[in-house]
Amino acid sequence: MAQPGLLWVNSQIIKPDSITPENFNKWYNEVHIPDILATSEFKSGFRYKSIDPNSDRPYLAVYPVSDVDWLGSKEFTSIPV
């Protein structure tokens, strides 16, 4: 039986001299999200940015899944990051 759930991903820019927040967001929106939505499981996703300037992981992405077991699949682990 399928068990629905959420994939919750917190992230941060760890090398700010290598990538700007603008470039990170451009990559996330224009490359990573299309890669995610091209899978058989993900139909939507939601992105947030903390308003707390001291947040250690200011970016959050949440993706509903119809079956959390899919997160162990080859298709999921093949998504480029």
C-alpha positions as CSV (number, residue, x, y, z in Angstrom):
1,M,0.0,0.0,0.0
2,A,1.3,3.4,-1.0
3,Q,2.2,5.8,1.8
4,P,2.0,9.4,0.8
5,G,4.3,12.0,2.3
6,L,6.5,15.0,1.7
7,L,10.1,15.3,0.7
8,W,11.5,18.3,2.7
9,V,14.8,19.7,1.5
10,N,16.7,22.5,3.4
11,S,19.7,24.0,1.7
12,Q,22.2,26.7,1.9
13,I,25.0,28.2,-0.2
14,I,28.2,26.9,1.3
15,K,30.6,28.6,-1.1
16,P,29.3,32.2,-1.5
17,D,32.4,33.2,-3.5
18,S,31.6,30.5,-6.1
19,I,27.9,31.1,-6.5
20,T,25.6,34.0,-5.8
21,P,22.1,33.6,-4.4
22,E,20.8,34.9,-7.8
23,N,22.7,32.1,-9.7
24,F,21.6,29.5,-7.2
25,N,18.0,30.4,-7.6
26,K,18.3,30.6,-11.3
27,W,19.8,27.1,-11.4
28,Y,17.2,25.8,-9.0
29,N,14.3,27.3,-10.9
30,E,15.5,26.7,-14.4
31,V,17.4,23.4,-14.2
32,H,16.8,21.5,-11.0
33,I,13.0,21.9,-10.7
34,P,12.5,20.9,-14.4
35,D,14.6,17.8,-13.7
36,I,12.5,17.0,-10.6
37,L,9.2,17.5,-12.5
38,A,10.3,15.3,-15.3
39,T,10.2,12.2,-13.1
40,S,7.2,10.0,-12.8
41,E,6.4,10.9,-9.2
42,F,6.8,14.6,-8.6
43,K,3.8,16.7,-9.9
44,S,4.5,19.9,-7.9
45,G,6.9,21.5,-5.5
46,F,7.1,24.5,-3.3
47,R,10.1,26.7,-2.5
48,Y,10.5,29.1,0.4
49,K,13.2,31.4,1.6
50,S,13.6,32.3,5.3
51,I,13.1,36.0,6.2
52,D,15.5,35.4,9.1
53,P,18.8,36.9,8.0
54,N,20.6,34.6,10.5
55,S,19.1,31.4,9.2
56,D,21.8,28.7,8.6
57,R,19.7,27.0,5.9
58,P,17.5,29.7,4.4
59,Y,16.2,27.7,1.5
60,L,13.4,25.2,1.8
61,A,11.8,23.0,-0.9
62,V,8.8,20.7,-0.3
63,Y,7.7,18.1,-2.7
64,P,4.5,16.0,-2.2
65,V,5.0,12.3,-3.0
66,S,2.2,9.7,-3.4
67,D,4.5,6.9,-2.1
68,V,7.5,7.6,0.1
69,D,9.0,4.2,-1.0
70,W,9.6,5.8,-4.4
71,L,12.3,8.0,-2.7
72,G,14.5,4.9,-2.6
73,S,14.1,4.2,-6.3
74,K,16.7,4.4,-9.0
75,E,14.7,7.1,-10.8
76,F,14.8,9.3,-7.6
77,T,18.5,8.8,-7.0
78,S,19.2,9.6,-10.7
79,I,18.0,13.1,-10.4
80,P,21.0,15.4,-11.0
81,V,22.0,17.6,-8.1
